[in-house]
Amino acid sequence: MQVSRNNLLFIFLFAGGIILPTAILAFLSFRNIQNEVYLAQKNFDENSISFQSEIEEAVSKEQKKIHQEAKGASLFLYEQPRGLLDFGNATEFKSVDGIEAIFLFNNGSLVYPDISSRHFSNIQDFSTSVPSNREKNIFKDEQENPENREKIYQSRVTRSIHPSAIFFDTPEEQIQNLLGMIRYNFQNKKYDAALELLDILEKQPHQQGYLHADLTRSANLLHFEILVAQKKHQEAQDYCLFILNQFLEDKHIKDLASSRFFFESAFTQILSFEKLPQDKREAFWNLRENFNRQLGYMDILFKHKDLFAELLEDDVSSKEGILYKQEDDVTLLRMSYPYLSGDQVVIAKIDNKAYRDRLVSKMKVVAQSWKNIPYSIVDQKDNIVLGYIPDSSTIVSQAILSDAMNWEFSLYEKDMRDIKKESRKRMFLMYGLMLFALFAVIFGSFFMFRFITQERKLLSMKANFLSSVSHELKTPLTSIKMFAEMMARGRVQKVEKVQEYSNLIGKEATRLENLIGAILNYTRMEHGTGAFKWEKLDFSICAQKVFDAVEDIGIEKGLEFRVHFEAGAYVMGDYTALYSLAQNLIENAIKYTNAPGEITVDVQVEENHVVFSVMDTGVGIPPAEQKNIFNDFYRVGDEMTRSTKGSGLGLAIVKRVAKTHRATISLISKPGKGSTFTVKFKKAE
C-alpha cells in the first residue's frame, strides 16, 4: 500500500471516526455504570412480577390440562359399557394422572360406577378395615402347639358325633368348635368333611370370628380354595359367580373391604387356570378389573358420601363449570355446565400426591430461569412445597396457587446488600470491559501509527533503493558501452589504450556483477532456509577466497591489511550465503575506509564457536544509526549526496545469513575511528 506523505487528513479521520466516538461512549458508559444499583433494583422488581405471572400461568395451564384429561376420561366412560355384568364388552379403562376416581352423574343419578343404586341408601357398615392375616387365612394358621391342637380337635370331633351337636354349647363356643373342626379337616385334606362344615357356617352369614371380624368372606374364600385344591375348576368358577350374584342382590353391605379381597383373590386364581378357555379368560380378566375398580370407587363414595351430597346439591357454579371441595385431606373436583353439556356432572377425587407432583414439576421448570428471586410456596399445613423462606425478609406479594391445593405463594423483598453485591460484580465486569476496550483502542492506535511510520520509511527506502540501483546499474553500463563503442569504431589505435579500456570494461562489469549478485542474494534470502544447501565447510577457506578476490581493490586504494585465518574453523552452512556474508563485510570495510587506513580480517576458533571479525579505521557509524543499518534498503546519510555508492542490501544480507545460520552479529563503532563487525558461529561437530 502507498501512503501519502501528507497524512493529516487520514489522522483527522482516524481521530474523528474511532478515538472520539470511543471516548464519548466510554464517558456515557461510566455514567450508566454508576446507576447500576438503581437499575438492578428496578430489574429485580420487574423480574419478580414476571416470575409470579409465569408461576401462576404454569399452574393454571397444568390444572386446565388435568381438567381436559378428566373430561376426556368421563366422555370415555359414558361411551363404554358401565354395567358390572357387561364385563365381556369392557375396554381398557382410561385413567388420569392426578385423579384417583371419577364418578358420573346425570340428573342427580349415579351413572358410573353402576353396581346397584340400592346400595347407596341401605348402607349399614362402612368398615374399611382390611382383613388381618388371621382372617385372610383363618383356617390355615397354626397358632397352637401342634400336639395340643391335635388333642383339642380330636376331643371336638369326639363330642361332635353329628355336626348339629355343635349347637349344644353357647353361640361363641359353637363357632369356635366349628372353626376348629374345619381347620382340622382342611389340614388333613378331608375336603368333603370341611365343605359340609363350611356349608353350616355359610348358611348363617355374618358370624363373628377372631377379633370380632365377619367370617362370611373368609368362609367363602376357604370354600373356593378347597374346590381349587380338588381340581374342580368349573365348580370353583360357578361358586365364585354365585357369590358375586349374592353380593349384587344383597340389600346390605357390611364389609366392603373383605368382599373386595375375596373377589380379587378368586378372580386372580381363576385366571391362573391352565385349561381356562380364552373367551372366559378375557371375560374374567375384564370382570376383575371392572369390579375391583368399581368396588374401590364405592368405598370412596361410602366414606365421603356427605361431601358428595354437598357437591351434588350445590347450586353455585363457577363460570368455568369447575368447583373444588375439601374436607381434611380429601379434595373433590366437580365439573358441570358449561364445562360439560346438559345435566351431566362429573365428580373426581384428586390423588393429592400425583396432582401435587404434576404442578410442582411445572413450577420447577419456571423457577430454574429465576434463581435469584427469593420465594416460597407452602401448603395448608405450612409445609414448604417449593422455594425457601428467607431470614428477616419482607413479603412484597402473595397469591393463592391452585384451587385444589390452596398453596400460598409468597415473594420476598431482596436484601439490599445482595443487590449491591451483585451490582458490584457487574460494575467491575463492565469497568473491566470498558477499560479493556479503551486500552485496545489506544494500543491499536499506537501500533497503527507505528505501522504507518514504518511503512513510510520502508517506501522511502525502497524508493531510494530503486534510485540507487538504477544509478548503480546505469553508471557501469554507460562506461562499458562508451569504451566498447570507441574500440569498435577503431578510435583507439594504441595497444596501451586498448588494454586500459579493456581493464576499465572488466572492472565496470565486475562492479555490475557484484551489484546484481547482491540483489540475487537478497532475493534468495527472502525464500528462507529452503533455498540453502547445507554442508560442513571450513569458514577460514571461504573467508580467504573472499579476501583474495578484493585485496587488489584495497591495495589500489592505499589500504593496509592484517589477516589471520585459523585452519579447522568448521561450521554447518551454505557456502554461497557465507561467501556473501564475508564479501559484504570486507567490501564495506574497504568502501568506507580512506587511505591511509588499515583493515583487519580475522577468523579464529574458540571452544564451541568460530568467530569472524572485520575491523577498519574508516568513517564509523553514529550511535543513532547503528540500530537501523541492518534493515532492508537502509543507508546512512542522504542517498543523493552520499559519495560512496551502494544498494543498501549488504548488511541486510549479512543479518539474514547470520540469523539463518543461528549466528550472532555485533557492532562496535565510533564516528571517525572506524567500526568492528563480529559474527560468532556455532562450531560444527
N, C-alpha and C positions, 0 to 999 in steps of 0.2 A: 504494500500500500504506500502511496505517496502522500506526504503531509506537507501542506503549505508552510512556508516559513512564518507567515503571519497567522498565528493560531488564536488570536484574540477573540474572534467570533466563536470559534469552537469552545474556548474556555467559558465564554459567557453562556452559551447554550448548555454546556455541561452543568454549570453552577445553577442556572435558572431551571433546568429540567430535572435535576437529580438532587443536588445538595439543598437548595432552598425548599422544595416540597418536603424532603425528608425532615428538615429542621422544623417546619411547621407541623407536620404530622407528629413528630416526637413531642413538641410542646403541647399539642392538644391531647395526646395520649397520656402524658404525665398528669395533666389536669383531670382527665377522666379516671385515672387510677386512684386519685385522691378521694373520689366519691365511691369507691368500691364497697365500703361498708354499707352505705345507704342503698346501693344497688343490690347488694347481697340480701339485705333485709327485705327489700321490695320483691326480689326474685323468690325468696322463701315464702312470702305471703301468697304470691301468685301460684307457686308450686303446690302449696297446701290446698288451695281451693281446687286446683286441677286434680290433685291426688284424691281428695274426698269425692269429687264428682266421678272419677274413674272407678273408685271402690263401690260407690252406690250403683253405678251403671253395671258393673260386673255382677254384683249380687242380684240386681233386678233382672238382668238377662238370663242368669242361670236359673232363677226362680221361674221365669216365664218358660224356659226350656223344660223344666220339670212339669209345669202345668200342661204344656203341649204334649209331653210324653204320657202323662196321666190321662189326658183327654183321648189320645190315640188308643191307650190301653182300654179305656172304658168303651169306646166305639168297637174295639175288637171283641170285648166281652158281649156286647149287645148282639153282635153278628154270629157268635158261636153258640153251640148248644149249652144251655145253662142248667138244665135239669141234671140231678145227680145220676139218674139212671140212663142218661144219654151218653154214657161214657164211651160207647163204641164209636161215636162220631166226633169225639172231642179232639181238638188240635192242640198244638203246643201253646202253653199259657204265655201271655205277653206281660213281662214284668217291667218295672221301672226302678232304676237305681235311686234310692232315697224314699221310696214309697213301700211300706210294709204290706198294706192290704188295701184293696179297692172295693167299695160297696156301691151297687147301682140301685137307685130308687126311681120309680115313676109314679106320679100322683100319690106320693107318700108310701107306696107299697114297695117292699124289697123285691128286687129283680135278681140280684146276684149277691151272695150265694143263695141258691134255691134248693133248700133241703125240705123244709116244711114250715109254713107260716105259723102253725100252732105252737111250735117250739118257742116262739118269741113271747107268747102270752102265758104259758104254763110252766115257766121255769121255776123249779123248786130248789135247786142246788147249783151254785156257780163254782163249786170247788174245783180248783185247777192244780191241786197237788198231784205231782207225778208219782205213780205207784213206786213204793220203795222196792229195793231188790228183794226183800222178803215177800212182798205182794206179787212182784213180777214172776218169781219162781217159787211161789208159796208151797208147792207140792214137791219141790226138789231140794230145798235147803236141808242142811244137816246141822241142826242146832244142838242136838243132844249127843251124848256118848253113844256110839253105835250099839254096844252091848245092852245098855239100859233101854235104849229106844226099841230094840228088838223085843225085849220082855214086855214093854208097855204095849206095843202093837199086838203082841200075842194075847195079852190079857184082854185087850179091847175086842179082838176078834172072837175070843172065847166067850166073852159076855154077849157079843152081838151074833147070836145064832141066826137071827134074821135081821135084815137091815132096819126094819121098823123098830127093833129093840133099842135103837139109839135114842129114841124119843122118851124113854122112861126116865132120863135124868132131866136136869134143868136145861133150858134152851142153850145156854152158854156151853154146858158140858156136852150136849148133843153135838153142837158144831165142832167142838174140839175133838170129840171121839170120831166124828165122821171124817174130819180132815186127817186125823192120824191113820185111819184105815185106808183112805185114798192114797196117802203118801206111801204107806207100806205096800199096797198092791202095785203102785206105779214103779217103785224102786225094784220090786221083784218081778217086773214085767208081766204082772197079771192084769193086762189091759182091760179085759172084759169085765172083771170084777170092779176095776176102778171106774169104768164107764157107768156101771149100774149105780155105784155110789154117787158119781157126779150127776147122774140123772135126778137123784133125790135132791141134791143141792141146787141144781138149776131150776127145779120146779118151785123152789122157794127163793126167788131172787132178792138181792139187796141184803143178804145176811152179812153180819159184821164179823170180820176176822181179826187177825192181829192188828194192833194199833187202830182198831175201830174202822178199818178200811172195808169198802164194799167188795165182797168176794165174787160178784157176778161175772165181771170180765176176766178175773183170774181163773174161775171155773171154765168159762168159755175157751180161754186160751189153752188150758190143760186138755180139755176135750179135743180141741183141734190138733194139738201136738200128738195126742195118743193115736188119732186117725192117721197122721203123717207117719208116726213110728210103725204103724201096722201096714204101711204102704197102701192105704186106702185113699188114694189121691182124689178120686172122683167124689167120694163121700166127704172128704175134707173141704173140697170146693163147695159142695152143696151146703154143708154145715155153715161155712163162712157166709154164703149168700143168705141163708136162713136167719142167721144172727143179724145181718145187715138189714134184712126186711123187718125183723122185730124192732130194731133200733129206729127205723124210719117211721114205723107205725105207733111207736110208744108216744104217749101224750106227755110224758115227763122225762126229763134228762137229769140224772142225779150226779153222774161223774163223767164229765166230758173228756177229761184227760185220760182216764182208764179206757174208755171206749176208743179214743184215738190211738192209744198204744196197741190195743188188741187188733184193730183193723189194719194198722200199718204193718204189724208183725205177721198177721195172717196173709195179707196180700203179698208181702215180700217172700214168704215161704212158698206160696203157690207159684210165683214167678220163677222159683228155683227148680220146679219140677222139670225133669228132663223130657218127659213124653207129653208135655202140655202142648196142644196144637197151637199153631201160630196165631190163628184168629182169636183164640181165647187168651193167649199171652198178651196180645195187643189190648184186648178188652180189659183184662185185669191191670195191665200197666196204666192205662188211662183212668181206670177206676181208682187205683191207688193215688195217683197224682191229684185227680179232681177231688176225691173225697177227703183226702188229707188236707188239701188246701182249704176246702170249704169248712171243715171242722175247725181249722185254725182261725178262719175268719169268724166263725160262730163264737169261738172262745173270746175273740176280741170284742165282738158285738155284745156278748153277755156281760163282760167285765165293765164295759163303758156304755151301757145302754142309756143311762141318763144323759150323758154327753151327746150321744147320737140323737136322742129325742129333742134336746135343745136346738141342735143344728137343724133338724128337720122342721121344727116349729118356728124357727127364727124367720120373721118376715123381713128383716133388714138385710138388704143385699147391696153389695158394692156395685159401682158402675161396671167393673170388670167381671162381675159374677164370681169373685173369689172371696172366701171368708175363712179365717182361721179361728180355732177354738182350742184353748189349752186348759189342762187340769193336771196338776202335779207334773209328772214327766211325760204326759201324753199330749200329743198335738194332732188335731184332726183338721183336715182341709176339706172345705165344701166348695164344689164347683156347680154352678147353676146358670140360669139365664142371666145375661145374654151370652155367657161363655158356652153354654150348652143350649140346645134348642128345646122349645116346649117346656113340659113339666119334668124333664129329666134332671135328676140330681145325682151327683157323684160325691161320696164322702170317702176320703182316703186317710188312712192312718200313716203318719210320717215315721219313717225309720230315722230316728234322730242322728245316729252316728253316720249313716250313709249320706243323709241330707247335709249334715254339717261338713263332711269331707268334701262334698261336691262344691259347696260355697267357699270353703277355705282354700281349696286348690286354685280357684279362680282369683281369689283375693291375693294369694301369694304371687301369682304371675304379675299382677298390677304392682304389688309392693316392691318387687325386685327393681323396678325402674325409679323408685323414690326412696332410696336407702337412707337419705339424710333427714327425713321428716319424722319427728317423734309422734307416735300414735299408739292407740291401744284399742282392742276390740274385746269386750268382756261379755259373758253370758249373764243370765238372770241370777246365777249363784256367785257372781263376781269372779269367776274363773277366767283367766286370760285365754282368749281364743287365738289371737294373733297380735303381734307387736309387743310393746312393753310400756310400763308407766314410769316416766322419768321422775327423778327426785326433785322435789320443790319446783315443779313446773306448773304454769298457769294454763288452764284449759281455754282454748280460743274458739273451739267449735265442737258441738256434739250432735249426733244424729242416731236414729234407730235403724239398724240394718235388719232386713228380713222380717216380715210379719210372722213367719213361722218360728224363728229362733229368738226374736226380740233381743238381738245383740245391741249393745251400746257402743257406738263408735265415737272416739274422742281424739281430737287433735290438740297438741300442746304447743305452747309458745317456745321457740328455741332459745336457749341460753345465749345472751349477747356475747359472752366470752367465746362460745363455739363459733358464732358468726364471724367475730373478729379474727379468730384463729384461722378459719377457712379463708376469709378475705385476705389475711396477711400472706397466706401461701400463694393465692392468686396474684396478689400485688407483687410479691417477689418474683414470681414467674414472669409477669408482664414487664416489670422493670428489667429483668434479665434479658428478655427477648428484645425490648426496645434498645437497651444498651448494646446488645449484640448487633442489632440492625444498624445502629449509628456507627459502631466500630467497623462493621463491614463496609459501610459507605465510605468512611474516612480512609480505611486502608485500601479499599478499591480505588478511590480517587488518587491516593498517593501512588499506587502501583501503575495506574493508568497514565498519570503524568510522567512517571519514570519511564514507562514503556514508550510514550510519545517522544520523550527526550532521547532515549537510546535509539529509537527508530530514526529520528532526525540525524543523530550522529552517524548512524550506520549508512543512511542515504548519502550524507555528506562525504563519508569516507569512500563509499562506492563511486560517487561522482569523481572524487579526487583520484581514486584508483584508475578509473577509466581514462581520465585525462592524462594521468601519469603514464599508464601503459600505452596509450595512443602515442604519446610523445616519445616514450622509450622505444616503441616499435618503429616509429616513423624515422627517428634520427639515424639508427644504423642502416635502415633500408635506403635512406636518402644517400648516405655515404657510399654504400655498396653500389647503388645504381649509378651514382656520379662517376666513381672510379672505373666501374665496368664499362660505361659508355665511352669514357675517354680512351680506355685501352682498346675498345672495339673499333673506334673510328681512326685509330692509328695516330692520335695526337701525342702519344708518349712513345718516343723512339729509343730513348736511352734505356739500357738494361737495368741500370740502378733505379730509375724511376718506376719501371715496370715491377721490379722486385719490391720497392717501397709501397706502391699502390696495392700490390698483391698481399703484402703483410697487413695493410690497413683493412683491406676487404676481409681477411681472415679474422682480424680482431673484432671488427663490427659483426661478423657472422657469429663469432663466439659469444659476443655480448647479447646478440639477438637470441641465440640458442639458450643461454642461461636464463634470460627473461621468460622465454616460452616454457623452459623446464620448470621454473618456479610456479608458473600458472598451472602446469600439468600436475606437479606435486601437490599443490593446494587442492586441486580437484580430486586427486586420488585420496587425500586425507579425508575429504568430505564423505567418502564411501565407507569409512570405518576400517576396522581390522580385517574385514573380509578381503580387501584388496592387497593385503600384505602376504609375503612369502616368508614364513618363519624358519630360521635356521640358526645353528650355533656358529658364531664367527668371532674373529679377533678384531676388536674395535681399533686397536693400535694400527693394524694394517690398513683399515678403512680410512682412518684419520691421516695416515701417512700419504695415501694416494691423493686425498683432497689437498693436502699441503703442497705436494709436488706439482699439482696442476695450477695452483695460484701463486706459487712462490715468485715466479718471474714478474708478476704484476706488482707485488710489494717491493721487489728489488728495484724495478724501474722507477717506482715512486720514491725510492731513497729510504726505505724502512729496513730495520734490522729485526731478525727473527731469532728466537730461542725456542728450541723444540726438544721434547722428551717423550718418546713413545715406548712404554714398557711392554715387553713381549708377554704374551699369555693373558691379555685382557679380554677374556671370552665373555660374550653376552649372547642372549637369545633375542633375535630381532630380524628385521627386514633390511637387507643390505642397502637397497636404494634409498629407503627412508633415512637410515643412519648416515649415509653418504650426504644426503641433502641437509641433514642437521649440522654436520661438521662443516659443510661447504658454506652454509649461510652464516654461521658464527665467525668463521675465519674471514670470509669476504667482507662481512660488516666491519670487522676489526681493521681490515686494510682500507675500506672506504672512508671510515671516519677517523683515521689517524694520519696526520700530516707529517712530512719529513722535517727534521729528523725525529723519527719515532721508533718505538720498539713494540714488538708483538711477541707474546709468549704462548705457545701451544703445548699443552701437557696432557698426557694420558698415563695414569698410574693405577695400580691395583691395591686396594685396601683389603680388609678382612673378607667382607662379603659383597664388596661393591667395586665397580670400575668407575673412576672419576675422570671426567673430561672437562678441561677448563681452557678458556681463551681469554687472555688478559692483554689490554692495549693501553697506550698512553695518549689516546685520542681526545675528542672534544667532550666526552662524557654525556650523561643524561641527567637533566634536572629531576629532583625528587618528585615533583608534581606529575611528571610524565612517565615515571617508571612503572606505575600500575596499569598504564594503557598500551605499552609498547608491544605486548604480546597479542593485542586484539587484531582482528582481521582488518586489513587495509589502513592501519594506523601508522602515521609517520610523525616524527617530532618536528614541530615548526610548521610554517606555511608552505604548502606544496608548491605554490607558484614561484616563491622566492628562494626555495631550497636549492643549493648548488649541487648537492650530491643527489644523483638520480637513483630511483628505486621504485619497487612496486608496492611496498608496504605489506608484503606477504611473507618475507623472510623469517622474521621472528614468530609470526603466527604459525608457520610451518614447523619451526623448532619446538614451539609449545605443544603442538598436536602430536608430533613424533615422540616427544618425551612422555606425554600423557599416555599415548598408546602403548609405549614400552614400560609403563609403570615406573618411570624415572622421575626424579625431582630436578627442577631447574631453579637457580638462584642468581641474583644480580647484585653486584656491589659497584656503585658508580658515583663519581663526583664530577660536576661540570669543570672542564678544563684539565682534569687529571686522569681521565680515562675510565675504562669500565672493565669488569671481570665477570664473565658468564661461566657458571659451573653447572655441569649436568652429571648427576650421580645415577648410574645404572646398577641393577642387581646383578651380581656375578653369576654366570651360568655354572651349573654343577658339572 
